[in-house]
């Protein structure tokens, strides 16, 4: 999964409860988790670079 896909899944997760069936949410739960993990690691990388290099 790339960062753009992760952003899309993260955005979808915000409104998914109102748009999708519970079974579909269950099917997508792995993708939601992957997206969150990727975005968190990307954010940490960016923040550490900012702190290191100003």
Backbone as a printed PyTorch tensor [residue, N CA C, xyz], in Angstrom:
tensor([[[  0.8570,  -1.1750,   0.0000],
         [  0.0000,   0.0000,   0.0000],
         [  0.9010,   1.2350,   0.0000]],

        [[  0.5940,   2.1920,  -0.8620],
         [  1.3540,   3.4330,  -0.8810],
         [  0.6660,   4.4820,   0.0040]],

        [[  1.3210,   5.6120,   0.1740],
         [  0.8120,   6.6480,   1.0720],
         [ -0.5280,   7.2030,   0.5850]],

        [[ -0.6910,   7.3600,  -0.7240],
         [ -1.9590,   7.8700,  -1.2460],
         [ -3.1170,   6.9290,  -0.9400]],

        [[ -2.8770,   5.6380,  -1.0920],
         [ -3.9100,   4.6550,  -0.7500],
         [ -4.2010,   4.6750,   0.7390]],

        [[ -3.1610,   4.8090,   1.5370],
         [ -3.3360,   4.8770,   2.9840],
         [ -4.1820,   6.0830,   3.3820]],

        [[ -3.9380,   7.2070,   2.7320],
         [ -4.7500,   8.3990,   3.0030],
         [ -6.2060,   8.1780,   2.6140]],

        [[ -6.4090,   7.5090,   1.4970],
         [ -7.7780,   7.2220,   1.0500],
         [ -8.4980,   6.3020,   2.0390]],

        [[ -7.8210,   5.2520,   2.4860],
         [ -8.4400,   4.3500,   3.4580],
         [ -8.6840,   5.0460,   4.7900]],

        [[ -7.7630,   5.9040,   5.1880],
         [ -7.9330,   6.6490,   6.4350],
         [ -9.1460,   7.5750,   6.3560]],

        [[ -9.3110,   8.2220,   5.2190],
         [-10.4640,   9.0930,   5.0110],
         [-11.7570,   8.2960,   4.9870]],

        [[-11.7480,   7.1740,   4.2850],
         [-12.9300,   6.3170,   4.2210],
         [-13.3300,   5.8320,   5.6070]],

        [[-12.3480,   5.4820,   6.4090],
         [-12.6450,   4.9620,   7.7510],
         [-13.4240,   5.9740,   8.5870]],

        [[-13.1740,   7.2560,   8.3640],
         [-13.8510,   8.3050,   9.1260],
         [-15.3620,   8.3060,   8.9080]],

        [[-15.8060,   7.9240,   7.7220],
         [-17.2340,   7.9640,   7.4110],
         [-17.8210,   6.5940,   7.0780]],

        [[-16.9960,   5.5710,   7.1470],
         [-17.4050,   4.2400,   6.7040],
         [-18.5980,   3.6890,   7.4730]],

        [[-18.7000,   3.9800,   8.7590],
         [-19.8060,   3.4440,   9.5530],
         [-21.1660,   3.8930,   9.0300]],

        [[-21.2010,   5.0590,   8.4160],
         [-22.4600,   5.5770,   7.8860],
         [-22.7170,   5.1350,   6.4450]],

        [[-21.6790,   4.6620,   5.7650],
         [-21.7950,   4.3590,   4.3410],
         [-21.8090,   2.8780,   4.0060]],

        [[-21.1470,   2.0680,   4.8130],
         [-20.9190,   0.6770,   4.4390],
         [-21.5740,  -0.2980,   5.4050]],

        [[-21.8380,  -1.4840,   4.9060],
         [-22.3760,  -2.5540,   5.7350],
         [-21.3000,  -3.0630,   6.6950]],

        [[-21.7320,  -3.6210,   7.8010],
         [-20.8040,  -4.1500,   8.7940],
         [-19.9050,  -5.2200,   8.1750]],

        [[-20.4590,  -6.0580,   7.3290],
         [-19.6500,  -7.1050,   6.6980],
         [-18.5530,  -6.5010,   5.8100]],

        [[-18.8570,  -5.4160,   5.1440],
         [-17.8560,  -4.7440,   4.3080],
         [-16.7810,  -4.1190,   5.1820]],

        [[-17.2000,  -3.5090,   6.2910],
         [-16.2290,  -2.9360,   7.2350],
         [-15.2950,  -4.0150,   7.7640]],

        [[-15.8480,  -5.1860,   8.0620],
         [-15.0190,  -6.3000,   8.5220],
         [-14.0140,  -6.7110,   7.4510]],

        [[-14.4580,  -6.7530,   6.2060],
         [-13.5630,  -7.1090,   5.1020],
         [-12.4320,  -6.0950,   4.9280]],

        [[-12.7150,  -4.8380,   5.2170],
         [-11.7260,  -3.7620,   5.0350],
         [-10.8680,  -3.4990,   6.2670]],

        [[-11.1500,  -4.1670,   7.3650],
         [-10.4490,  -3.8610,   8.6180],
         [ -8.9350,  -4.0240,   8.4940]],

        [[ -8.4870,  -5.0290,   7.7500],
         [ -7.0440,  -5.2170,   7.5540],
         [ -6.4480,  -4.0340,   6.8000]],

        [[ -7.1620,  -3.5600,   5.7910],
         [ -6.6750,  -2.4030,   5.0250],
         [ -6.6540,  -1.1400,   5.8820]],

        [[ -7.6610,  -0.9720,   6.7270],
         [ -7.6730,   0.1830,   7.6280],
         [ -6.4710,   0.1440,   8.5700]],

        [[ -6.1520,  -1.0390,   9.0700],
         [ -5.0130,  -1.1930,   9.9750],
         [ -3.6910,  -0.9200,   9.2520]],

        [[ -3.5420,  -1.4600,   8.0480],
         [ -2.3300,  -1.2040,   7.2600],
         [ -2.1630,   0.2840,   6.9870]],

        [[ -3.2570,   0.9380,   6.6390],
         [ -3.2090,   2.3750,   6.3490],
         [ -2.7700,   3.1600,   7.5780]],

        [[ -3.3550,   2.8360,   8.7120],
         [ -3.0010,   3.5430,   9.9460],
         [ -1.5270,   3.3440,  10.2890]],

        [[ -1.0470,   2.1120,  10.1610],
         [  0.3540,   1.8110,  10.4580],
         [  1.2880,   2.5690,   9.5260]],

        [[  0.9720,   2.5800,   8.2440],
         [  1.8050,   3.2840,   7.2730],
         [  1.8300,   4.7810,   7.5350]],

        [[  0.6610,   5.3620,   7.7990],
         [  0.6060,   6.8040,   8.0440],
         [  1.3220,   7.1730,   9.3330]],

        [[  1.1940,   6.3460,  10.3420],
         [  1.9100,   6.6290,  11.5970],
         [  3.4110,   6.5650,  11.3890]],

        [[  3.8930,   5.5640,  10.6740],
         [  5.3400,   5.4530,  10.4520],
         [  5.8460,   6.5910,   9.5710]],

        [[  5.0550,   6.9870,   8.5860],
         [  5.4370,   8.1010,   7.7200],
         [  5.4970,   9.3980,   8.5120]],

        [[  4.5170,   9.5970,   9.3670],
         [  4.4810,  10.8010,  10.2040],
         [  5.6790,  10.8360,  11.1410]],

        [[  5.9860,   9.7020,  11.7690],
         [  7.1390,   9.6420,  12.6630],
         [  8.4340,   9.9090,  11.9210]],

        [[  8.5530,   9.3860,  10.7040],
         [  9.7480,   9.6260,   9.8960],
         [  9.9030,  11.1130,   9.5830]],

        [[  8.8210,  11.7270,   9.1730],
         [  8.8640,  13.1570,   8.8310],
         [  9.2010,  13.9960,  10.0570]],

        [[  8.5520,  13.6930,  11.1780],
         [  8.8210,  14.4490,  12.4020],
         [ 10.2610,  14.2760,  12.8680]],

        [[ 10.7880,  13.0610,  12.7780],
         [ 12.1730,  12.8470,  13.2040],
         [ 13.1470,  13.5890,  12.2930]],

        [[ 12.8540,  13.6520,  10.9980],
         [ 13.7140,  14.4090,  10.0690],
         [ 13.6680,  15.9000,  10.3790]],

        [[ 12.4800,  16.3960,  10.7010],
         [ 12.3540,  17.8170,  11.0380],
         [ 13.1460,  18.1310,  12.2950]],

        [[ 13.0370,  17.2650,  13.3000],
         [ 13.7640,  17.4930,  14.5440],
         [ 15.2690,  17.3710,  14.3360]],

        [[ 15.6890,  16.4590,  13.4720],
         [ 17.1100,  16.2490,  13.2530],
         [ 17.7390,  17.3620,  12.4080]],

        [[ 17.0310,  17.7550,  11.3560],
         [ 17.6150,  18.7010,  10.3960],
         [ 17.0330,  20.1070,  10.4740]],

        [[ 16.0170,  20.2660,  11.2850],
         [ 15.4030,  21.5770,  11.4570],
         [ 14.5550,  21.9160,  10.3280]]])
